[in-house]
Amino acid sequence: MRKFIALGITAVLVLSGCSNKQKEEEARQQADATKAELIAAVNDRDQLLNLVNEISSGMEQIKQLENILTVSGGTETPGQKEQIKADIAAIQQTLQERREKLAELEKKLASSSQSNASLKQTIASLRAQIDSQSSEITDLRSNLDQAKTRIGSLDAAVDSLNTTVSTVVAERDSTEQQNTALANELNLCYYAIGTKSELKENRIIETGFLRKTKIMKGDFDKSFFTVADKRTLTTIDLNSDKAEVLTNQPASSYVMGDTNGHKVLRITNPAAFWSLSNYLVIKID
């Protein structure tokens, strides 16, 4: 009987020992699970903090781009515009990646027993910041496109103005050429020097018995005349020791002198000299 009782007590002790070990194992496993979940929660919190810093940094990048566009007023060089476009695209890509990372953290937090109201509030705040940054980036892209459109309009206006200026310059040059040609034409003068017979032969003068020498009008040979410019013609060497002006140039507007035994006509007042006629006829002997 005693033996039987001893065996029963031993069995109870063995069973009790097994039960305690099982409880200890379960407690250890639960502690390990809790520890792992706590580590995961801490890791998620750290990722969330890193995301907060990244989003703050992203806001600084956006502000820098806004300052560039504000200060430049749309006068960026083509290289600067391409760089701004590339920066905007990079920020948009980064914002998308942060949005996905935030969604992943929110999913983990929802399934975690360590759910934290403060973390949820932080996630909601970060999502709002990302949405705000996305909106600002969209506005920046729009502003850049509008600046590009304005620059295109300005370029077109400048091209049109250049065309107008070129047209005006061409018209001015044409007018100046016409004025110069007209002035040259108005200042043309003609003179003929010849003996009495030469002048008669070319129908520049006509004479008769007891009749005064007369300058013919309109029917003379113009090829016999030398063409000159009133503005530059001041002296005519007549190559003769005798000379007489047959046309009606005012006597006070010229002087007939001698140089090396030759008669030389010097025009002292061109305006008066050519005031009555653009033609000058001189008879030499």
C-alpha positions in Angstrom: 0.0 0.0 0.0 2.7 2.4 0.9 4.5 1.5 -2.3 1.4 2.3 -4.3 1.0 5.6 -2.6 4.6 6.5 -3.2 4.2 5.7 -6.9 1.1 7.9 -7.0 3.0 10.8 -5.4 5.9 10.4 -7.9 3.5 10.4 -10.8 1.8 13.6 -9.5 5.2 15.3 -9.1 6.3 14.2 -12.6 3.0 15.5 -14.1 3.4 18.7 -12.1 6.9 19.2 -13.4 5.9 18.7 -17.0 3.1 21.2 -16.6 5.4 23.9 -15.1 7.9 23.4 -17.9 5.1 23.8 -20.5 4.0 27.0 -18.8 7.5 28.3 -18.7 8.0 27.5 -22.4 4.7 29.2 -23.3 5.7 32.2 -21.2 9.1 32.4 -22.9 7.5 32.1 -26.4 5.0 34.8 -25.5 7.9 37.0 -24.2 9.9 36.4 -27.4 6.8 37.3 -29.6 6.2 40.4 -27.5 9.9 41.4 -27.8 9.9 40.8 -31.6 6.7 42.8 -32.0 8.2 45.5 -29.8 11.4 45.6 -31.9 9.2 45.8 -35.1 7.2 48.6 -33.5 10.4 50.5 -32.6 11.7 49.9 -36.2 8.5 51.2 -37.6 8.7 54.2 -35.4 12.3 54.9 -36.5 11.2 54.6 -40.2 8.4 57.0 -39.5 10.8 59.5 -37.9 13.1 59.2 -40.9 10.2 59.8 -43.2 9.3 63.0 -41.2 12.9 64.2 -41.8 12.7 63.3 -45.5 9.4 65.1 -46.0 10.8 68.2 -44.2 13.9 68.1 -46.5 11.6 67.7 -49.5 9.7 70.9 -48.4 13.1 72.7 -48.4 13.8 71.5 -52.0 10.4 72.8 -53.1 10.9 76.2 -51.5 14.3 76.5 -53.2 12.7 75.9 -56.6 9.9 78.4 -55.8 12.6 81.0 -54.9 14.4 80.3 -58.2 11.3 80.8 -60.2 10.2 83.9 -58.2 13.6 85.6 -58.4 14.2 84.8 -62.1 10.7 85.9 -63.1 10.7 83.4 -66.0 14.1 84.5 -67.4 15.9 81.3 -66.9 18.3 80.0 -69.6 17.4 76.9 -71.5 19.9 74.9 -69.4 18.4 76.2 -66.1 14.8 75.4 -67.3 15.8 71.8 -68.1 17.5 71.5 -64.7 14.3 72.8 -62.9 12.2 70.4 -64.9 14.5 67.5 -63.9 14.4 68.6 -60.2 10.6 68.7 -60.3 10.4 65.3 -61.8 12.8 63.9 -59.2 10.8 65.4 -56.4 7.6 64.0 -57.8 9.1 60.5 -58.0 10.4 60.9 -54.4 7.0 62.0 -53.1 5.4 58.9 -54.7 8.0 56.7 -53.0 7.3 58.3 -49.7 3.6 57.9 -50.1 4.1 54.2 -50.7 6.4 53.9 -47.7 3.8 55.7 -45.6 1.0 53.4 -46.7 3.2 50.4 -45.8 3.9 51.7 -42.3 0.2 52.4 -41.8 -0.7 48.9 -42.8 1.9 47.5 -40.4 0.5 49.7 -37.6 -3.0 48.6 -38.3 -2.1 44.9 -37.8 0.1 45.5 -34.8 -1.0 44.9 -31.2 1.2 47.8 -30.3 -1.1 50.3 -32.0 -0.4 53.8 -31.0 -2.8 56.7 -31.5 0.1 59.2 -31.6 1.8 57.3 -34.5 -1.5 57.2 -36.4 -1.9 60.9 -36.0 1.7 61.4 -37.2 1.0 59.2 -40.3 -2.1 61.3 -41.1 -0.1 64.5 -40.7 2.6 63.2 -43.0 0.1 62.1 -45.6 -1.4 65.6 -45.6 2.2 67.1 -46.0 2.9 64.8 -48.9 -0.4 65.8 -50.6 0.5 69.5 -50.0 3.9 69.0 -51.5 2.5 67.2 -54.5 0.1 70.1 -55.0 3.0 72.7 -54.8 5.1 70.7 -57.3 2.1 70.6 -59.7 1.8 74.4 -59.3 5.6 74.8 -59.9 5.3 72.7 -63.1 2.4 74.9 -64.2 4.3 78.1 -63.5 7.3 76.8 -65.4 5.0 75.9 -68.4 3.3 79.3 -68.2 6.7 81.0 -68.1 7.7 79.0 -71.2 4.5 80.1 -72.9 5.2 83.8 -72.0 8.8 83.5 -73.3 7.5 82.0 -76.5 5.1 84.9 -76.9 7.9 87.4 -76.1 10.1 85.7 -78.6 7.4 86.0 -81.2 6.9 89.7 -80.3 10.6 90.3 -80.6 10.8 88.5 -84.0 7.8 90.6 -85.1 9.5 93.8 -83.8 12.8 92.8 -85.5 10.9 92.3 -88.8 9.2 95.7 -88.4 12.5 97.3 -87.6 14.1 95.6 -90.6 11.2 96.8 -92.8 11.5 100.3 -91.5 15.3 100.3 -92.0 14.8 99.0 -95.5 12.2 101.7 -96.3 14.5 104.3 -94.7 17.5 103.1 -96.8 15.3 103.1 -99.9 14.1 106.6 -99.2 17.6 107.8 -98.5 18.7 106.3 -101.8 15.8 107.9 -103.6 16.6 111.2 -102.0 20.3 110.9 -102.9 19.4 110.0 -106.5 17.0 113.0 -106.6 19.6 115.3 -105.1 22.2 114.1 -107.6 19.7 114.6 -110.5 18.8 118.1 -109.3 22.4 119.0 -109.1 23.3 117.9 -112.6 24.7 120.6 -114.8 25.9 120.6 -118.4 28.5 122.7 -120.2 29.7 122.9 -123.8 32.9 124.5 -125.0 33.6 124.9 -128.6 34.4 127.3 -131.5 31.6 129.1 -133.2 31.5 126.6 -136.1 31.5 123.6 -133.6 28.7 125.1 -131.7 26.7 125.8 -134.9 27.4 122.3 -136.2 26.0 120.7 -133.1 23.0 123.1 -133.3 23.7 124.7 -130.0 23.8 128.3 -131.5 22.6 129.9 -134.7 23.9 132.9 -136.4 23.2 134.9 -139.6 24.3 137.9 -141.6 24.1 140.9 -139.3 22.3 138.7 -136.8 23.3 138.3 -133.2 24.4 134.9 -132.0 21.5 133.0 -130.4 21.4 129.9 -128.2 19.0 127.4 -129.7 16.5 125.8 -127.4 15.6 122.2 -127.2 17.0 121.2 -130.6 20.7 121.1 -129.9 22.9 118.0 -129.7 23.1 117.2 -125.9 25.9 114.6 -126.5 28.2 117.6 -127.1 27.8 118.7 -123.5 29.9 117.6 -120.5 27.8 116.4 -117.5 29.0 117.7 -114.1 27.8 118.3 -110.5 27.0 121.8 -109.5 28.2 121.0 -105.9 31.7 120.1 -107.0 32.2 122.0 -110.3 34.1 125.2 -109.4 36.7 125.6 -112.1 36.7 124.9 -115.9 39.9 125.1 -117.9 38.9 126.4 -121.4 42.3 125.7 -123.1 42.1 128.8 -125.1 43.4 132.4 -124.9 40.0 133.8 -125.8 36.6 132.7 -124.3 33.1 134.1 -124.0 30.1 132.9 -122.0 27.1 132.8 -124.3 24.4 131.6 -121.8 22.8 133.9 -119.3 24.8 133.1 -116.1 25.0 136.2 -113.9 28.3 138.0 -114.4 28.7 138.5 -110.7 28.6 134.7 -110.1 31.9 133.9 -111.9 35.3 135.2 -112.9 37.1 134.7 -116.2 40.8 134.5 -115.5 44.1 133.4 -117.0 46.3 130.5 -116.1 49.4 129.7 -118.1 48.1 131.7 -121.0 44.7 129.8 -121.0 41.4 131.2 -120.0 39.9 129.6 -116.9 36.3 130.0 -115.7 36.0 130.1 -111.9 32.5 129.9 -110.4 32.4 132.0 -107.3 28.7 131.7 -106.4 27.3 128.3 -107.6 23.7 128.9 -106.5 23.5 132.2 -108.5 25.6 130.8 -111.4 23.1 128.0 -112.1 20.0 129.8 -110.9 18.7 130.6 -114.4 19.8 127.5 -116.3 21.5 124.2 -115.9 23.3 124.7 -119.2 26.5 126.6 -119.8 27.8 127.4 -123.3 31.3 128.9 -123.8 32.6 130.0 -127.2 36.4 129.8 -127.7 38.6 131.0 -130.5 
